Amino acid sequence: MATAHAVSVTPAQWGMVAAVVVLVGVSVLLALAETSLVRTSRARALSLLEDGRRGARQLVDLVERPERFLSAVLLLVLVSQLVVATLVGILAEKWFGGWGVAVATVFEVVVLFVVAEALPKNWAVQNPDRSALFAAPLVSAMVGLWPVRMASSGLVTLAALLSGPRRRQAAVSESELLAMADVAVEEQVIEREERALIHSIIEFGDTIVREVMVPRPDMRTVEAGLTVTAALGVALDAGFSRLPAFEGNVDDVAGVAYVKDLARAERAGRGAAQVRDVVRPAHFVPETKRVAALMREMQERTFHLAVVVDEYGGTAGLVTLEDLIEELVGEIVDEYDVEEPPLVRTGDGGVSVSGRLTVDALNEALDADLPTGTWDTVSGLLFDELGRVPALGDSVEVAGYRLTAERVQGNRVGRVAVVPLVGPGAAAGSDGATAAAADGVPGDVPSIPDPSPARRREPARPSSGGGGGPSTGRDRG
Protein backbone atom coordinates (compact mmCIF):
# COMPACT_ATOMS: atom_id res chain seq x y z
CA MET A 1 0.00 0.00 0.00
CA ALA A 2 1.43 3.36 -1.10
CA THR A 3 1.96 6.05 1.44
CA ALA A 4 1.88 9.80 0.83
CA HIS A 5 5.07 11.64 1.59
CA ALA A 6 4.82 15.15 3.02
CA VAL A 7 6.59 17.83 1.04
CA SER A 8 9.65 18.90 2.94
CA VAL A 9 10.80 22.51 2.60
CA THR A 10 14.47 23.16 2.95
CA PRO A 11 15.92 26.45 4.24
CA ALA A 12 17.05 27.29 0.70
CA GLN A 13 13.50 26.86 -0.55
CA TRP A 14 12.19 29.08 2.22
CA GLY A 15 14.68 31.65 1.05
CA MET A 16 13.35 31.39 -2.49
CA VAL A 17 9.76 31.78 -1.21
CA ALA A 18 10.79 34.93 0.66
CA ALA A 19 12.50 36.25 -2.47
CA VAL A 20 9.33 35.61 -4.53
CA VAL A 21 7.20 37.55 -2.01
CA VAL A 22 9.64 40.47 -1.93
CA LEU A 23 9.97 40.61 -5.71
CA VAL A 24 6.18 40.48 -6.19
CA GLY A 25 5.89 43.42 -3.78
CA VAL A 26 8.58 45.30 -5.72
CA SER A 27 6.75 44.58 -8.96
CA VAL A 28 3.52 45.95 -7.45
CA LEU A 29 5.22 49.21 -6.46
CA LEU A 30 6.94 49.58 -9.82
CA ALA A 31 3.72 48.93 -11.76
CA LEU A 32 1.94 51.57 -9.69
CA ALA A 33 4.83 53.99 -10.19
CA GLU A 34 4.96 53.45 -13.94
CA THR A 35 1.26 54.14 -14.46
CA SER A 36 0.97 57.09 -12.07
CA LEU A 37 4.10 58.91 -13.20
CA VAL A 38 3.47 58.46 -16.91
CA ARG A 39 -0.12 59.72 -16.56
CA THR A 40 0.87 62.81 -14.56
CA SER A 41 1.40 65.91 -16.68
CA ARG A 42 3.98 68.57 -15.90
CA ALA A 43 1.20 71.10 -15.31
CA ARG A 44 -0.45 68.83 -12.74
CA ALA A 45 2.85 68.18 -10.99
CA LEU A 46 3.54 71.91 -10.74
CA SER A 47 0.04 72.45 -9.36
CA LEU A 48 0.68 69.86 -6.64
CA LEU A 49 3.99 71.55 -5.85
CA GLU A 50 2.25 74.91 -5.46
CA ASP A 51 -0.19 73.26 -3.05
CA GLY A 52 2.76 72.11 -0.92
CA ARG A 53 2.02 68.39 -1.22
CA ARG A 54 4.64 65.98 0.11
CA GLY A 55 6.61 64.35 -2.69
CA ALA A 56 5.62 67.01 -5.23
CA ARG A 57 9.20 68.25 -5.70
CA GLN A 58 10.44 64.79 -6.67
CA LEU A 59 7.36 64.36 -8.87
CA VAL A 60 8.12 67.55 -10.81
CA ASP A 61 11.74 66.48 -11.32
CA LEU A 62 10.64 63.10 -12.67
CA VAL A 63 7.87 64.23 -15.05
CA GLU A 64 10.06 67.00 -16.48
CA ARG A 65 12.55 64.34 -17.60
CA PRO A 66 10.66 61.05 -17.93
CA GLU A 67 13.59 59.39 -19.68
CA ARG A 68 15.43 59.44 -16.34
CA PHE A 69 13.02 57.06 -14.63
CA LEU A 70 10.92 55.26 -17.24
CA SER A 71 13.65 53.01 -18.60
CA ALA A 72 14.86 52.15 -15.09
CA VAL A 73 11.34 51.30 -13.91
CA LEU A 74 10.63 49.12 -16.94
CA LEU A 75 13.96 47.33 -16.53
CA LEU A 76 13.35 46.57 -12.85
CA VAL A 77 9.80 45.38 -13.55
CA LEU A 78 11.10 43.01 -16.18
CA VAL A 79 13.91 41.69 -13.98
CA SER A 80 11.57 41.23 -11.00
CA GLN A 81 8.99 39.29 -12.96
CA LEU A 82 11.56 37.13 -14.73
CA VAL A 83 13.23 36.20 -11.43
CA VAL A 84 9.83 35.46 -9.86
CA ALA A 85 8.90 33.23 -12.77
CA THR A 86 12.20 31.39 -12.55
CA LEU A 87 12.01 30.80 -8.79
CA VAL A 88 8.38 29.73 -8.91
CA GLY A 89 9.23 27.26 -11.67
CA ILE A 90 12.05 25.74 -9.62
CA LEU A 91 9.92 25.41 -6.48
CA ALA A 92 6.92 23.99 -8.33
CA GLU A 93 9.03 21.36 -10.05
CA LYS A 94 10.51 20.24 -6.71
CA TRP A 95 7.18 20.21 -4.89
CA PHE A 96 4.76 18.97 -7.55
CA GLY A 97 6.95 17.05 -9.94
CA GLY A 98 5.41 16.70 -13.38
CA TRP A 99 2.55 19.03 -12.46
CA GLY A 100 4.96 21.74 -11.48
CA VAL A 101 4.90 23.49 -14.87
CA ALA A 102 1.09 23.78 -14.80
CA VAL A 103 1.08 24.96 -11.18
CA ALA A 104 3.78 27.55 -11.89
CA THR A 105 1.95 28.84 -14.95
CA VAL A 106 -1.32 29.32 -13.05
CA PHE A 107 0.49 30.97 -10.16
CA GLU A 108 2.35 33.38 -12.43
CA VAL A 109 -0.77 34.33 -14.39
CA VAL A 110 -2.85 34.96 -11.28
CA VAL A 111 -0.22 36.57 -9.09
CA LEU A 112 1.86 38.48 -11.65
CA PHE A 113 -1.02 39.68 -13.80
CA VAL A 114 -3.75 40.28 -11.23
CA VAL A 115 -1.74 41.20 -8.13
CA ALA A 116 1.40 42.74 -9.64
CA GLU A 117 -0.09 44.40 -12.75
CA ALA A 118 -3.85 44.91 -12.90
CA LEU A 119 -4.54 45.88 -9.28
CA PRO A 120 -1.78 48.53 -8.82
CA LYS A 121 -2.32 50.05 -12.25
CA ASN A 122 -6.08 50.30 -11.80
CA TRP A 123 -5.57 51.88 -8.39
CA ALA A 124 -3.11 54.38 -9.90
CA VAL A 125 -5.64 55.31 -12.58
CA GLN A 126 -8.39 55.83 -9.99
CA ASN A 127 -6.12 57.77 -7.59
CA PRO A 128 -3.63 59.56 -9.84
CA ASP A 129 -2.45 62.24 -7.40
CA ARG A 130 -2.07 59.96 -4.37
CA SER A 131 -0.26 57.27 -6.33
CA ALA A 132 2.07 59.73 -8.07
CA LEU A 133 3.00 61.50 -4.83
CA PHE A 134 3.53 58.14 -3.11
CA ALA A 135 5.68 56.69 -5.90
CA ALA A 136 7.76 59.77 -6.74
CA PRO A 137 10.14 59.68 -3.70
CA LEU A 138 10.65 55.92 -4.05
CA VAL A 139 11.39 56.08 -7.76
CA SER A 140 13.60 59.11 -7.30
CA ALA A 141 15.71 57.24 -4.77
CA MET A 142 15.78 54.12 -6.93
CA VAL A 143 17.03 55.87 -10.08
CA GLY A 144 19.72 57.48 -7.98
CA LEU A 145 21.41 54.11 -7.36
CA TRP A 146 24.36 53.87 -9.71
CA PRO A 147 23.89 50.20 -10.70
CA VAL A 148 20.32 50.88 -11.79
CA ARG A 149 21.28 54.12 -13.49
CA MET A 150 24.19 52.57 -15.37
CA ALA A 151 22.26 49.48 -16.49
CA SER A 152 19.21 51.41 -17.70
CA SER A 153 21.31 54.10 -19.41
CA GLY A 154 23.32 51.48 -21.26
CA LEU A 155 20.23 49.66 -22.49
CA VAL A 156 18.52 52.93 -23.50
CA THR A 157 21.61 53.98 -25.44
CA LEU A 158 21.60 50.66 -27.26
CA ALA A 159 17.90 51.02 -28.07
CA ALA A 160 18.47 54.56 -29.34
CA LEU A 161 21.24 53.38 -31.65
CA LEU A 162 18.96 50.70 -33.07
CA SER A 163 15.89 52.94 -33.47
CA GLY A 164 17.68 56.04 -34.80
CA PRO A 165 17.24 59.71 -33.79
CA ARG A 166 13.90 60.83 -32.45
CA ARG A 167 12.10 64.13 -32.75
CA ARG A 168 11.22 66.14 -29.71
CA GLN A 169 7.50 66.79 -29.47
CA ALA A 170 5.66 69.46 -27.57
CA ALA A 171 4.37 68.35 -24.19
CA VAL A 172 0.87 69.66 -24.96
CA SER A 173 -0.57 70.64 -28.34
CA GLU A 174 -3.25 73.23 -29.03
CA SER A 175 -5.83 70.55 -29.81
CA GLU A 176 -5.08 68.87 -26.48
CA LEU A 177 -5.54 72.16 -24.62
CA LEU A 178 -8.89 72.69 -26.34
CA ALA A 179 -9.92 69.12 -25.55
CA MET A 180 -8.94 69.58 -21.89
CA ALA A 181 -11.09 72.70 -21.71
CA ASP A 182 -14.05 70.75 -23.14
CA VAL A 183 -13.54 67.95 -20.62
CA ALA A 184 -13.26 70.47 -17.79
CA VAL A 185 -16.67 71.89 -18.74
CA GLU A 186 -18.22 68.42 -18.86
CA GLU A 187 -16.85 67.67 -15.40
CA GLN A 188 -18.05 71.09 -14.16
CA VAL A 189 -14.54 72.23 -13.29
CA ILE A 190 -14.91 75.44 -15.30
CA GLU A 191 -17.87 77.33 -16.76
CA ARG A 192 -18.81 77.38 -20.43
CA GLU A 193 -17.88 81.06 -20.61
CA GLU A 194 -14.42 80.21 -19.32
CA ARG A 195 -14.07 77.51 -21.95
CA ALA A 196 -15.06 80.00 -24.65
CA LEU A 197 -12.40 82.41 -23.38
CA ILE A 198 -9.77 79.64 -23.41
CA HIS A 199 -10.71 78.78 -26.99
CA SER A 200 -10.55 82.46 -27.89
CA ILE A 201 -7.07 82.93 -26.45
CA ILE A 202 -5.68 79.82 -28.13
CA GLU A 203 -7.21 80.60 -31.52
CA PHE A 204 -6.31 84.29 -31.25
CA GLY A 205 -2.73 83.56 -32.25
CA ASP A 206 -3.84 81.96 -35.54
CA THR A 207 -6.12 84.80 -36.62
CA ILE A 208 -4.94 87.31 -39.22
CA VAL A 209 -6.04 90.90 -39.69
CA ARG A 210 -8.06 90.15 -42.84
CA GLU A 211 -10.41 87.99 -40.79
CA VAL A 212 -11.31 90.73 -38.28
CA MET A 213 -10.97 93.97 -40.26
CA VAL A 214 -13.83 96.18 -41.38
CA PRO A 215 -13.77 95.72 -45.16
CA ARG A 216 -13.17 98.64 -47.49
CA PRO A 217 -16.82 99.04 -48.62
CA ASP A 218 -17.87 99.52 -44.98
CA MET A 219 -15.26 102.12 -44.09
CA ARG A 220 -16.42 105.60 -43.14
CA THR A 221 -13.83 108.10 -44.38
CA VAL A 222 -13.51 111.82 -45.02
CA GLU A 223 -11.70 113.72 -47.74
CA ALA A 224 -8.58 115.49 -46.57
CA GLY A 225 -9.72 118.66 -48.34
CA LEU A 226 -12.98 118.79 -46.39
CA THR A 227 -13.37 121.55 -43.83
CA VAL A 228 -13.03 120.80 -40.15
CA THR A 229 -16.65 121.77 -39.54
CA ALA A 230 -17.94 119.44 -42.26
CA ALA A 231 -15.72 116.59 -41.14
CA LEU A 232 -16.86 117.02 -37.56
CA GLY A 233 -20.45 116.74 -38.74
CA VAL A 234 -19.66 113.50 -40.61
CA ALA A 235 -17.97 112.05 -37.53
CA LEU A 236 -20.87 113.01 -35.25
CA ASP A 237 -23.43 111.56 -37.67
CA ALA A 238 -21.46 108.31 -37.93
CA GLY A 239 -20.75 108.14 -34.21
CA PHE A 240 -17.05 107.35 -34.68
CA SER A 241 -14.16 108.89 -32.78
CA ARG A 242 -11.58 108.36 -35.56
CA LEU A 243 -11.98 108.64 -39.33
CA PRO A 244 -9.33 107.94 -41.99
CA ALA A 245 -8.77 110.98 -44.24
CA PHE A 246 -7.86 110.36 -47.88
CA GLU A 247 -6.47 112.35 -50.78
CA GLY A 248 -8.29 111.70 -54.04
CA ASN A 249 -9.45 108.16 -53.24
CA VAL A 250 -9.47 105.79 -50.31
CA ASP A 251 -6.27 104.07 -51.51
CA ASP A 252 -4.34 107.24 -50.64
CA VAL A 253 -4.92 107.64 -46.90
CA ALA A 254 -3.31 110.86 -45.67
CA GLY A 255 -3.89 110.31 -41.96
CA VAL A 256 -6.52 109.79 -39.29
CA ALA A 257 -8.85 112.55 -38.16
CA TYR A 258 -9.63 112.43 -34.43
CA VAL A 259 -12.94 113.88 -33.29
CA LYS A 260 -11.16 115.46 -30.32
CA ASP A 261 -8.78 117.28 -32.67
CA LEU A 262 -11.64 118.37 -34.92
CA ALA A 263 -13.66 119.66 -31.97
CA ARG A 264 -10.62 121.45 -30.57
CA ALA A 265 -9.96 123.13 -33.93
CA GLU A 266 -13.63 124.08 -34.27
CA ARG A 267 -13.66 125.63 -30.84
CA ALA A 268 -10.47 127.58 -31.64
CA GLY A 269 -12.20 129.19 -34.62
CA ARG A 270 -10.50 127.03 -37.27
CA GLY A 271 -13.66 125.45 -38.60
CA ALA A 272 -12.83 126.57 -42.13
CA ALA A 273 -9.43 124.84 -42.06
CA GLN A 274 -8.95 121.66 -44.03
CA VAL A 275 -8.89 118.25 -42.40
CA ARG A 276 -5.37 117.54 -43.70
CA ASP A 277 -4.12 120.28 -41.37
CA VAL A 278 -5.29 118.49 -38.22
CA VAL A 279 -4.91 114.77 -39.03
CA ARG A 280 -2.50 112.52 -37.24
CA PRO A 281 -0.23 110.01 -39.01
CA ALA A 282 -1.95 106.79 -40.05
CA HIS A 283 -0.61 103.35 -39.22
CA PHE A 284 -0.62 100.77 -41.99
CA VAL A 285 -0.55 97.00 -41.56
CA PRO A 286 -0.71 94.14 -44.09
CA GLU A 287 -3.87 92.09 -44.16
CA THR A 288 -1.89 88.93 -43.42
CA LYS A 289 -0.47 90.22 -40.11
CA ARG A 290 -1.29 88.18 -37.03
CA VAL A 291 -3.74 89.94 -34.76
CA ALA A 292 -1.72 88.99 -31.66
CA ALA A 293 1.32 90.81 -33.05
CA LEU A 294 -0.85 93.78 -34.04
CA MET A 295 -2.32 94.05 -30.54
CA ARG A 296 1.17 94.15 -29.02
CA GLU A 297 2.16 96.81 -31.55
CA MET A 298 -0.92 98.89 -30.71
CA GLN A 299 -0.08 98.66 -27.02
CA GLU A 300 3.56 99.59 -27.51
CA ARG A 301 2.99 102.43 -30.01
CA THR A 302 -0.28 103.63 -28.42
CA PHE A 303 -2.61 103.78 -31.41
CA HIS A 304 -6.14 102.40 -31.72
CA LEU A 305 -6.77 102.30 -35.47
CA ALA A 306 -4.75 100.90 -38.37
CA VAL A 307 -5.39 100.97 -42.10
CA VAL A 308 -5.14 97.51 -43.65
CA VAL A 309 -3.43 97.27 -47.04
CA ASP A 310 -3.45 94.36 -49.48
CA GLU A 311 -0.54 92.88 -51.40
CA TYR A 312 -0.91 95.53 -54.11
CA GLY A 313 -0.69 98.44 -51.69
CA GLY A 314 -4.36 99.34 -51.91
CA THR A 315 -6.61 99.88 -48.92
CA ALA A 316 -8.33 96.62 -47.97
CA GLY A 317 -10.07 97.91 -44.85
CA LEU A 318 -9.28 99.04 -41.35
CA VAL A 319 -8.94 97.43 -37.95
CA THR A 320 -9.34 98.92 -34.50
CA LEU A 321 -8.22 97.87 -31.05
CA GLU A 322 -11.85 97.11 -30.27
CA ASP A 323 -11.96 94.64 -33.16
CA LEU A 324 -9.02 92.77 -31.66
CA ILE A 325 -10.46 92.75 -28.15
CA GLU A 326 -13.76 91.45 -29.52
CA GLU A 327 -11.88 88.44 -30.85
CA LEU A 328 -11.23 87.51 -27.22
CA VAL A 329 -14.38 88.54 -25.38
CA GLY A 330 -17.02 88.71 -28.11
CA GLU A 331 -18.98 91.63 -29.51
CA ILE A 332 -18.77 94.91 -27.61
CA VAL A 333 -21.92 96.95 -28.25
CA ASP A 334 -22.66 100.31 -26.68
CA GLU A 335 -25.76 102.50 -26.65
CA TYR A 336 -24.79 104.04 -30.00
CA ASP A 337 -24.37 100.76 -31.87
CA VAL A 338 -27.36 99.71 -33.95
CA GLU A 339 -26.33 96.36 -35.30
CA GLU A 340 -28.21 93.57 -36.96
CA PRO A 341 -27.49 90.19 -35.36
CA PRO A 342 -24.94 88.24 -37.41
CA LEU A 343 -26.96 85.04 -37.01
CA VAL A 344 -30.68 84.55 -36.40
CA ARG A 345 -32.48 81.23 -36.06
CA THR A 346 -35.43 80.72 -38.39
CA GLY A 347 -38.51 78.55 -38.03
CA ASP A 348 -37.47 76.03 -40.68
CA GLY A 349 -34.46 74.77 -38.74
CA GLY A 350 -32.08 77.03 -40.61
CA VAL A 351 -30.49 80.36 -39.93
CA SER A 352 -30.34 83.78 -41.51
CA VAL A 353 -26.80 85.13 -41.42
CA SER A 354 -24.94 88.21 -42.48
CA GLY A 355 -23.01 87.80 -45.69
CA ARG A 356 -19.90 88.85 -43.79
CA LEU A 357 -20.19 86.10 -41.18
CA THR A 358 -17.23 83.79 -41.58
CA VAL A 359 -17.69 80.22 -42.74
CA ASP A 360 -15.83 79.02 -39.64
CA ALA A 361 -18.32 80.75 -37.35
CA LEU A 362 -21.26 79.32 -39.29
CA ASN A 363 -19.77 75.83 -39.14
CA GLU A 364 -19.44 76.15 -35.37
CA ALA A 365 -23.01 77.39 -34.98
CA LEU A 366 -24.53 74.61 -37.11
CA ASP A 367 -21.98 71.89 -36.43
CA ALA A 368 -21.67 71.79 -40.21
CA ASP A 369 -18.82 71.17 -42.62
CA LEU A 370 -19.23 73.93 -45.16
CA PRO A 371 -16.10 74.21 -47.31
CA THR A 372 -13.41 76.84 -46.80
CA GLY A 373 -11.01 78.15 -49.38
CA THR A 374 -9.78 81.47 -50.70
CA TRP A 375 -12.91 83.08 -49.26
CA ASP A 376 -13.49 83.88 -45.58
CA THR A 377 -17.20 84.71 -45.46
CA VAL A 378 -20.54 83.11 -46.27
CA SER A 379 -21.07 85.55 -49.14
CA GLY A 380 -17.67 84.56 -50.50
CA LEU A 381 -18.75 80.91 -50.44
CA LEU A 382 -21.94 81.84 -52.28
CA PHE A 383 -19.94 83.77 -54.90
CA ASP A 384 -17.60 80.83 -55.41
CA GLU A 385 -20.36 78.23 -55.72
CA LEU A 386 -22.40 80.31 -58.18
CA GLY A 387 -19.41 81.49 -60.18
CA ARG A 388 -20.99 84.92 -60.61
CA VAL A 389 -22.46 87.81 -58.64
CA PRO A 390 -25.57 86.48 -56.88
CA ALA A 391 -28.97 87.96 -57.56
CA LEU A 392 -31.76 88.13 -55.01
CA GLY A 393 -33.09 84.62 -54.42
CA ASP A 394 -30.20 82.72 -56.00
CA SER A 395 -29.46 79.46 -54.19
CA VAL A 396 -26.80 76.79 -54.12
CA GLU A 397 -26.61 73.43 -52.37
CA VAL A 398 -23.39 72.61 -50.61
CA ALA A 399 -22.44 70.17 -47.83
CA GLY A 400 -26.06 69.33 -47.03
CA TYR A 401 -27.30 72.93 -46.84
CA ARG A 402 -29.07 75.32 -49.20
CA LEU A 403 -27.64 78.84 -49.22
CA THR A 404 -29.98 81.52 -50.55
CA ALA A 405 -29.22 85.19 -51.14
CA GLU A 406 -31.83 86.95 -49.00
CA ARG A 407 -30.61 90.50 -49.42
CA VAL A 408 -28.45 91.87 -52.23
CA GLN A 409 -27.15 95.43 -52.29
CA GLY A 410 -25.53 96.11 -55.65
CA ASN A 411 -22.82 93.48 -55.96
CA ARG A 412 -22.81 92.70 -52.24
CA VAL A 413 -24.77 89.99 -50.47
CA GLY A 414 -26.18 91.41 -47.25
CA ARG A 415 -27.98 88.37 -45.81
CA VAL A 416 -27.91 84.67 -46.62
CA ALA A 417 -30.47 82.06 -45.61
CA VAL A 418 -28.88 78.72 -44.69
CA VAL A 419 -31.34 75.82 -44.51
CA PRO A 420 -30.51 72.12 -44.06
CA LEU A 421 -31.59 69.86 -46.90
CA VAL A 422 -34.28 67.35 -45.95
CA GLY A 423 -33.84 65.14 -49.00
CA PRO A 424 -31.99 64.77 -52.28
CA GLY A 425 -34.67 66.55 -54.25
CA ALA A 426 -34.85 69.64 -52.12
CA ALA A 427 -33.44 71.97 -54.76
CA ALA A 428 -34.62 72.70 -58.28
CA GLY A 429 -33.04 74.26 -61.31
CA SER A 430 -30.48 72.95 -63.75
CA ASP A 431 -27.73 75.38 -62.77
CA GLY A 432 -28.14 74.86 -59.03
CA ALA A 433 -29.84 78.22 -58.52
CA THR A 434 -33.42 78.58 -57.36
CA ALA A 435 -35.57 81.49 -56.43
CA ALA A 436 -36.34 81.47 -52.73
CA ALA A 437 -36.54 83.69 -49.70
CA ALA A 438 -37.87 87.18 -49.57
CA ASP A 439 -35.89 90.27 -48.80
CA GLY A 440 -35.40 90.91 -45.10
CA VAL A 441 -34.93 88.92 -41.96
CA PRO A 442 -37.70 87.42 -39.84
CA GLY A 443 -38.40 89.83 -37.06
CA ASP A 444 -40.28 87.53 -34.71
CA VAL A 445 -37.53 85.00 -34.05
CA PRO A 446 -35.11 85.55 -31.20
CA SER A 447 -31.53 86.25 -32.04
CA ILE A 448 -28.76 84.20 -30.52
CA PRO A 449 -25.33 85.38 -29.45
CA ASP A 450 -22.47 85.35 -31.87
CA PRO A 451 -21.79 81.63 -32.38
CA SER A 452 -18.05 82.15 -32.13
CA PRO A 453 -17.35 84.92 -29.64
CA ALA A 454 -13.78 83.79 -29.63
CA ARG A 455 -13.05 84.41 -33.23
CA ARG A 456 -14.15 85.26 -36.75
CA ARG A 457 -17.18 87.19 -35.72
CA GLU A 458 -18.93 89.41 -38.20
CA PRO A 459 -17.50 92.93 -37.92
CA ALA A 460 -20.93 94.51 -38.38
CA ARG A 461 -20.96 98.21 -37.78
CA PRO A 462 -23.68 100.85 -37.86
CA SER A 463 -23.95 102.78 -41.08
CA SER A 464 -25.10 106.31 -41.03
CA GLY A 465 -26.24 108.99 -43.33
CA GLY A 466 -23.96 111.88 -44.07
CA GLY A 467 -21.20 112.40 -46.54
CA GLY A 468 -17.65 111.26 -46.58
CA GLY A 469 -17.89 107.80 -48.09
CA PRO A 470 -18.47 104.31 -46.74
CA SER A 471 -18.64 103.40 -43.06
CA THR A 472 -16.05 102.00 -40.67
CA GLY A 473 -15.85 100.14 -37.40
CA ARG A 474 -16.43 102.18 -34.29
CA ASP A 475 -13.31 102.94 -32.31
CA ARG A 476 -14.08 104.16 -28.83
CA GLY A 477 -11.12 106.32 -27.93
WOGIZI-V667767 format. One line per field, one symbol per residue. ss: DSSP state (2 for helix, 1 for strand, 0 for the rest). A space follows every 50 residues. Layout:
ss = ???
//
This chain:
ss = 00000000002222222222222222222222222222200222222222 00000222222222022202222222222222222222222222222222 22222222222222222222222222022222222222222220022222 22222222222220000000000222222222222200000222222222 22220001222201122201111000122222222222000111110000 00111111222222222000000122200100011100012222222222 20001111100000111111222222222000000000000011100000 11110001222222220000000000122222222200000000111100 11111111100111111111000000000000000000000000001000 000000000000000000001000000
//
